Each structure stands twice: as structure tokens, then as C-alpha cells.
Amino acid sequence: MWNMENQEMKDILGDLEKNYLNSEYDTSLKNILANKDKFDPGVFYYNSGTLYIKKGNYPVARYHLEKAIKKGYINSKVYNNLNTVKNYLGVESSSQSKVDVLTNFAMELPGQVYLSLTLLMLIFVITLFRFKYIKLKKTFVTLIVISLIPFLFSSFYLRNLRFAISFEEIEVREGPSGIYPKSNLVKAGTKLIVGSHSNGWVYIKSPVHLTGWTKKEALGLY
């Protein structure tokens, strides 16, 4: 479970490993939370997410695992755990629009994928220009700009999105107050894209079929 090599962490990791193997998940979670600042952020959120799975708190587990990925902890273990959580929660709605499906797909791709795609496209365009398959400089410049789109999309759009996980089933209202009519319900563990804030209320931008206002206190924002 643990993934650290810092010698200063030996005693802490030893206790955590012992608690984990003895199924003392509450104690293990308490210890890792108390030593949060000693862990790499991605490693901390991965391990705490794993412990929340063991405790059966799947919405909070999803929040920690999603945050581990956002912090750059990207490997098969974290994605495997995240898939386990999502399958258990069953919150991926069939009523999602095509925009939601495409957005979810784009969000699942690590930033390195967009960077690699941009580099491959640049190399391809430069090679074509070098061997005179592209003769007009205007065409060359246009293709260079197009090649930069994946990187720019990741850096200036996806990176600036604000996400949230619903920790419980929450009501969605038409405005930022309890006086507004209810418009929907969000299942526990749902991943949301959020926007405006107003007096403890947050606007849900995506999924499209869940747009509206909900209380901030029931969300794990990241």
C-alpha cells in the first residue's frame, strides 16, 4: 500500500503498515492524517483514499483518489482503486449529454498525454516542412498553432476547472438559497464541475442535467 522511501518516515510507515495489515483502518487513517505534512501530497491522498475504501466510505475515498491524480500521483494503482470506487457508487448516469461524456473523457486523461500529443504533432509538422511536403510558410504556421491546441486546452482550460465530489446525497435548487425550488438530487460520490459561489452555495456547471445550486458544506472541492 505505502509508497515512500524517505528514511525519516520509517517509524511512521512501520506503524501504518502494521495497522493496515491488522485491519485497524481507523487507527491507520488517524495516523496518516496526523502526519499529512510529511507525505508527498499525491501519496497522502492515494493512501488516505485507499483507507477510506477499506472503511466503506466510498464518496470520501473518491475525493481523495481524484485529488491524488490532480496532485500528479498517476499510476495503475490509483486508477484501479478509483475504478473500484466508481463501480461501487454507480453514479455515472446514462442521462449524461454528449458534452458531459466528452468532458469526462478529457478530464480522465493525464496532463502528460496532452503534452505528448502536442510534441508528436509538432515533430510531424516540422518534419513535413523540412522535407518540403509543406511549402507555404503560412500553412506551416497554421499547423504549428493547431499542434499547440492540446497543450493549451489542458493548461488553460482543464487545469482551471474547479471540481467537487458530493460526500452525500444533496439537493440541487434553482438559486443559491433554500427558498428556491428543488430541481434535482445529486447522488453521493458524484463528480461535479462547479462555478460561482454565493453565501455558502455553489453552482453546479456539469453534468448538464444536474446544473443548479447546492450547499458547499456537502462537497469536497478541489
Wavefront OBJ file of the C-alpha trace (Angstrom):
o trace
v 0.000 0.000 0.000
v 2.587 2.563 1.063
v 4.895 4.091 -1.491
v 7.645 6.130 0.172
v 11.392 5.697 0.593
v 12.236 8.565 2.968
v 14.343 7.188 5.845
v 12.766 9.666 8.266
v 9.428 8.032 7.629
v 10.453 4.511 8.638
v 8.811 4.514 12.056
v 5.628 6.163 10.799
v 5.368 3.808 7.837
v 6.059 0.814 10.027
v 3.152 1.688 12.305
v 0.873 2.420 9.367
v 1.761 -0.877 7.695
v 1.146 -2.785 10.914
v -2.239 -1.133 11.469
v -3.231 -1.715 7.857
v -2.321 -5.410 7.873
v -4.211 -5.837 11.142
v -7.277 -4.190 9.581
v -7.031 -1.312 12.061
v -8.105 1.169 9.434
v -9.361 3.846 11.833
v -6.010 3.941 13.628
v -4.093 3.896 10.362
v -6.191 6.740 8.968
v -5.785 8.767 12.153
v -2.006 8.371 11.956
v -1.717 9.296 8.299
v -3.907 12.380 8.790
v -1.772 13.437 11.760
v 1.371 13.170 9.596
v -0.083 14.671 6.409
v 2.677 17.276 6.047
v 5.360 14.557 5.991
v 3.954 12.901 2.871
v 4.129 13.901 -0.756
v 0.588 15.259 -1.452
v -0.195 12.708 -4.151
v 0.975 9.813 -1.972
v -1.000 11.135 1.001
v -4.265 11.349 -0.933
v -3.749 7.944 -2.555
v -3.132 6.219 0.763
v -5.933 8.005 2.608
v -8.275 7.202 -0.283
v -7.310 3.541 -0.031
v -8.076 3.571 3.692
v -11.476 5.165 3.122
v -12.249 2.327 0.694
v -11.429 -0.162 3.439
v -13.724 1.749 5.790
v -16.520 1.652 3.204
v -16.709 5.438 2.812
v -16.687 5.460 -0.970
v -17.654 9.114 -1.626
v -14.781 10.391 0.525
v -12.485 7.742 -0.975
v -13.286 9.062 -4.449
v -12.492 12.622 -3.356
v -9.050 11.589 -2.089
v -8.220 9.442 -5.120
v -9.324 12.128 -7.587
v -7.223 14.637 -5.676
v -4.216 12.262 -5.752
v -4.423 12.255 -9.555
v -4.727 16.029 -9.675
v -1.610 16.266 -7.488
v 0.279 14.214 -10.077
v 0.155 10.758 -8.496
v -0.666 8.859 -11.684
v -0.244 5.095 -11.931
v -2.226 1.887 -12.322
v -2.830 1.524 -8.570
v -4.669 4.793 -8.115
v -6.738 4.275 -11.280
v -7.596 0.723 -10.235
v -8.796 1.941 -6.831
v -10.724 4.784 -8.422
v -12.470 2.409 -10.822
v -13.394 0.182 -7.879
v -14.956 3.178 -6.128
v -16.840 4.392 -9.203
v -18.206 0.922 -9.907
v -19.438 0.631 -6.330
v -21.042 4.076 -6.340
v -22.672 3.631 -9.744
v -23.011 7.383 -10.213
v -22.124 7.624 -13.907
v -25.587 8.466 -15.216
v -26.854 7.238 -18.586
v -28.648 10.587 -18.899
v -25.373 12.448 -19.385
v -25.217 14.584 -22.509
v -22.590 14.134 -25.205
v -20.875 17.236 -23.838
v -20.634 15.601 -20.396
v -19.278 12.377 -21.874
v -16.595 14.237 -23.834
v -15.741 16.409 -20.823
v -15.377 13.356 -18.583
v -13.142 11.676 -21.152
v -10.959 14.794 -21.412
v -10.695 15.080 -17.618
v -9.617 11.447 -17.252
v -6.551 11.963 -19.462
v -3.372 12.935 -17.559
v -1.715 16.228 -18.499
v 1.257 14.297 -19.877
v -0.993 12.872 -22.617
v -1.822 16.356 -23.914
v 1.832 17.381 -23.783
v 2.938 14.234 -25.614
v 0.259 14.688 -28.271
v 1.366 18.288 -28.837
v 5.030 17.272 -29.163
v 4.193 14.498 -31.636
v 2.127 16.870 -33.759
v 4.896 19.488 -33.726
v 7.512 16.933 -34.757
v 5.268 15.696 -37.557
v 4.570 19.207 -38.899
v 8.235 20.269 -38.683
v 9.293 17.081 -40.487
v 6.813 17.721 -43.286
v 8.059 21.289 -43.622
v 11.715 20.241 -43.572
v 11.218 17.774 -46.422
v 9.149 20.341 -48.325
v 5.845 18.496 -48.138
v 4.594 21.789 -46.713
v 5.788 24.610 -48.963
v 3.865 27.654 -47.787
v 5.069 29.287 -44.567
v 1.513 30.394 -43.824
v 0.347 26.781 -43.876
v 3.295 25.769 -41.692
v 2.490 28.430 -39.073
v -1.189 27.462 -39.098
v -0.356 23.803 -38.481
v 2.054 24.765 -35.685
v -0.734 26.696 -33.975
v -3.129 23.751 -34.391
v -0.490 21.452 -32.886
v -0.424 23.565 -29.727
v -4.163 23.180 -29.102
v -3.967 20.003 -26.913
v -1.379 21.581 -24.605
v -3.231 24.897 -24.424
v -6.536 23.108 -23.780
v -5.014 21.190 -20.879
v -3.056 24.115 -19.418
v -5.555 26.936 -19.716
v -8.923 25.171 -19.601
v -8.851 21.815 -17.831
v -6.306 22.946 -15.243
v -8.501 25.898 -14.260
v -11.712 23.916 -13.796
v -12.967 23.589 -10.220
v -14.109 20.107 -9.293
v -16.068 18.659 -6.402
v -17.211 15.299 -5.072
v -20.561 15.092 -3.284
v -19.998 13.465 0.112
v -23.697 12.623 0.476
v -26.925 12.826 -1.484
v -27.567 16.534 -1.950
v -30.420 18.682 -3.167
v -30.000 20.975 -6.157
v -32.011 24.190 -6.164
v -32.764 26.781 -8.799
v -30.980 29.524 -6.858
v -28.413 29.987 -4.056
v -30.844 29.675 -1.148
v -33.210 27.190 0.473
v -36.154 29.338 -0.596
v -35.688 28.342 -4.238
v -37.483 25.246 -5.600
v -35.662 21.933 -5.755
v -34.605 20.986 -9.253
v -32.694 17.747 -8.775
v -30.779 15.390 -6.497
v -27.080 14.535 -6.717
v -26.052 11.062 -5.605
v -23.244 10.629 -3.083
v -19.875 10.260 -4.792
v -20.799 12.172 -7.960
v -18.009 14.164 -9.598
v -19.056 17.712 -10.461
v -17.640 20.757 -12.190
v -18.572 23.796 -10.147
v -18.524 27.525 -10.779
v -19.897 30.526 -8.895
v -20.103 30.715 -5.090
v -22.697 32.666 -3.108
v -23.161 32.675 0.680
v -22.251 29.040 1.205
v -23.857 27.837 -2.020
v -22.065 26.558 -5.134
v -23.292 26.454 -8.720
v -23.020 23.081 -10.485
v -21.961 23.561 -14.107
v -21.610 19.903 -15.074
v -23.075 17.310 -15.523
v -25.531 19.366 -17.535
v -28.593 17.502 -16.252
v -27.634 18.417 -12.658
v -26.980 22.136 -13.127
v -28.172 24.321 -10.294
v -27.173 25.454 -6.808
v -26.236 23.277 -3.844
v -24.753 23.756 -0.379
v -20.971 23.963 -0.288
v -20.725 22.091 3.036
v -21.741 18.793 1.422
v -18.991 18.936 -1.213
v -15.318 18.097 -1.308
v -13.885 20.844 -3.512
v -10.544 20.530 -5.305
l 1 2 3 4 5 6 7 8 9 10 11 12 13 14 15 16 17 18 19 20 21 22 23 24 25 26 27 28 29 30 31 32 33 34 35 36 37 38 39 40 41 42 43 44 45 46 47 48 49 50 51 52 53 54 55 56 57 58 59 60 61 62 63 64 65 66 67 68 69 70 71 72 73 74 75 76 77 78 79 80 81 82 83 84 85 86 87 88 89 90 91 92 93 94 95 96 97 98 99 100 101 102 103 104 105 106 107 108 109 110 111 112 113 114 115 116 117 118 119 120 121 122 123 124 125 126 127 128 129 130 131 132 133 134 135 136 137 138 139 140 141 142 143 144 145 146 147 148 149 150 151 152 153 154 155 156 157 158 159 160 161 162 163 164 165 166 167 168 169 170 171 172 173 174 175 176 177 178 179 180 181 182 183 184 185 186 187 188 189 190 191 192 193 194 195 196 197 198 199 200 201 202 203 204 205 206 207 208 209 210 211 212 213 214 215 216 217 218 219 220 221 222
